[in-house]
Amino acid sequence: MSLKYIDEYRDAGLARQLVKKIQAVSKKKLRLMEVCGTHTMSIFRHGIRSVLPGGITLLSGPGCPVCVTAQKDIDAFVELTKIKDVIVTTFGDLIKVPGSGSSLANEKASGADVRIVYSLFDAVNLARKNKDKEIVFCGVGFETTIPTIAAGILIAAGDKIDNFSVYTSNKLTPPALAALMETPDIEIDGFILPGHVSVITGTNAYRDTFEKYDMPSVITGFEPIDILKAILILIQQNEEGKPALENAYPRAVSDQGNVKAKEIMNRVFEVCDAPWRGLGEIPFSGMKLKKEFQGFDAALKFDVNVPDMPEPKGCACGQILMGLKTPKECALYKKRCTPMNPVGPCMVSTEGSCAAFYRYN
Amino acid sequence: MAEEKILLDHGSGGKVSHSMFAELILPLFENPELSKQDDGAIFDVDKGKLAFSTDSYVVDPIFFPGGNIGDLAVNGTINDVSMCGAVPKFISVGLIIEEGFPVKDLKLILETMAGAAGKAGVKIVTGDTKVVPRGKADKIFINTSGIGVIPKGVDVSGGNAEPGDKIIISGTIADHGITVLSSREGLRFDSDIQSDSAPLNRMVSSITSSGCDIHVLRDPTRGGLGTTLNEIASQSRVGIKIDELSLPVRGAVQGVCELLGFDPLYIANEGKLIAFVPEKDAGKVLEIIRQDEFGKDAVIIGEVTNEDPGKVFLQTAIGGTRIIDMLTGEQLPRIC
């Protein structure tokens, strides 16, 4: 019988056994942060909070790429739509994110050519077919997306497609975790480390941060069994006072990660400092195009100048992403800020913690 | 019809329009009401209550595995009328066609509509055709309206759900939405999933004439099962509890949902109904639905409670609970 990788990791009996075990070992009050937005979604979808002991609090971290994209970058995407003969391409989640004045969805409704693509290669092909247009891709993503952007740029370079460019707003996960640990007042007792990102980075990418801060950390997948197992390990590590970096997702994640993807990523991009919405500038947490690929940099190709605007007043997205506040503690939550009319990015993306809280709580 | 493409003239109301009606439309749909070619259809109705419903169809792509925009438009309105507890009798069809649309595609769509109406035993008795300049509509849009007669003693409404009612779904969820999405440009999946587009009028007649007490009938189309259950919870001011393990979802549909991050609970169906039935009759109604050709996979998925009125809860496979909210925002544009 073949393993379908859905049913097996949602096995009700196995899950209930894990829940029992968690309840048996859990004594201390603990605050555990799931770093990745897909984990946040999965935790809600499977009702995981409702089966955990009262002392365990799950916090949603800065792991939804849309949520951490700087407002200034959103403003730049919006500006790009106003340039003649430019088609702006983006993943669907980004389209409704409000910048300081508008969103891609607003501009689309007003007649701008904004298209949702499911893969960067669709954007490259659009450029191939529309030689009289400039195709710009809004490059928002973590280690999971950056290699595909790099691969697209390599294809465009190889095929000499010169009407294609990317506005890069890439983010790297391990530096963000390190920055989080340096934040005053932070109260985190363990990290549920991302699954997809770790497929690329490998377990080793977290080793420096782990060794510096001795923080219980477990990489895991997205099914309920994966997540419950990670929570159990984090509780055990805390109860026994033995923090460790563990990989509970060995079916997908290795120590080295995806070497080929990293190689492609590093051929096209180099590490740079990057602004995170709500968190500010984090050193070495971004990736910009290397000099030889700067012809594909939309920020250089088009003169997009957007001023630094303050983030919306009262929006607690930044503190929520750091686990300092829960969505319910934000003054705007469910009042001025709803999925129908989002103020902050955490309410827009389906993986945003505010949107997830709104939908499932 | 000699032309290969639809011209603006076909919507002019003049000679070319008339020849399209006479040569293409009338032979396909011929019935006494339509053949009179009056401005509207005139017909006798039984004494009692009528149900009347309308819907517009803008699905993209217009042809998809398991159907096309034509049978979708006919079945959709048949089902809307049926969900009022009515026996659908007459349908109107409004076509809005983009200039240059291939006549052979139009013919295929109309043939499918005639086939769907015939299969369901419903007559298309009046219609209209407009042609808009190229680029002003995308290929073809169809509006259908339908009239049906409610048999004596039948009283179903979204506001009639009562605590203790069992909730039955007539088959697998999310087939239509995922099929249409999978047939879109740039997102082709190699799978055998098909739209579930089907007329449910016979299934409804069997249920309503069974002597069983039926409180609510609804077809969970756009917004999916999750949204429909929320509508009923709020209309009836009751709580609803469903069990994740009982939800019927095809493996391939579940797979596409997992890949693209969709929740099957919010994906459109076009040939499924949910019935709210008092516990005493639930087993019998389930059996009746299962005997219908479109109800073989019917199951009980949950029940109505008097806790948390207006809210829908899902008992997850792992034993947790979560709220099922109404769909917010457009998950899949132009799905029907």
Boltz contact constraints between the chains, C-beta under 6 A:
constraints:
  - contact:
      token1: [A, 10]
      token2: [B, 317]
      max_distance: 6.0
  - contact:
      token1: [A, 12]
      token2: [B, 317]
      max_distance: 6.0
  - contact:
      token1: [A, 15]
      token2: [B, 318]
      max_distance: 6.0
  - contact:
      token1: [A, 16]
      token2: [B, 319]
      max_distance: 6.0
  - contact:
      token1: [A, 46]
      token2: [B, 316]
      max_distance: 6.0
  - contact:
      token1: [A, 46]
      token2: [B, 318]
      max_distance: 6.0
  - contact:
      token1: [A, 46]
      token2: [B, 320]
      max_distance: 6.0
  - contact:
      token1: [A, 47]
      token2: [B, 316]
      max_distance: 6.0
  - contact:
      token1: [A, 47]
      token2: [B, 320]
      max_distance: 6.0
  - contact:
      token1: [A, 47]
      token2: [B, 321]
      max_distance: 6.0
  - contact:
      token1: [A, 47]
      token2: [B, 322]
      max_distance: 6.0
  - contact:
      token1: [A, 48]
      token2: [B, 320]
      max_distance: 6.0
  - contact:
      token1: [A, 50]
      token2: [B, 320]
      max_distance: 6.0
  - contact:
      token1: [A, 50]
      token2: [B, 321]
      max_distance: 6.0
  - contact:
      token1: [A, 51]
      token2: [B, 319]
      max_distance: 6.0
  - contact:
      token1: [A, 51]
      token2: [B, 320]
      max_distance: 6.0
  - contact:
      token1: [A, 118]
      token2: [B, 187]
      max_distance: 6.0
  - contact:
      token1: [A, 122]
      token2: [B, 186]
      max_distance: 6.0
  - contact:
      token1: [A, 224]
      token2: [B, 318]
      max_distance: 6.0
  - contact:
      token1: [A, 339]
      token2: [B, 328]
      max_distance: 6.0
  - contact:
      token1: [A, 340]
      token2: [B, 328]
      max_distance: 6.0
  - contact:
      token1: [A, 359]
      token2: [B, 325]
      max_distance: 6.0
  - contact:
      token1: [A, 360]
      token2: [B, 322]
      max_distance: 6.0
  - contact:
      token1: [A, 360]
      token2: [B, 323]
      max_distance: 6.0
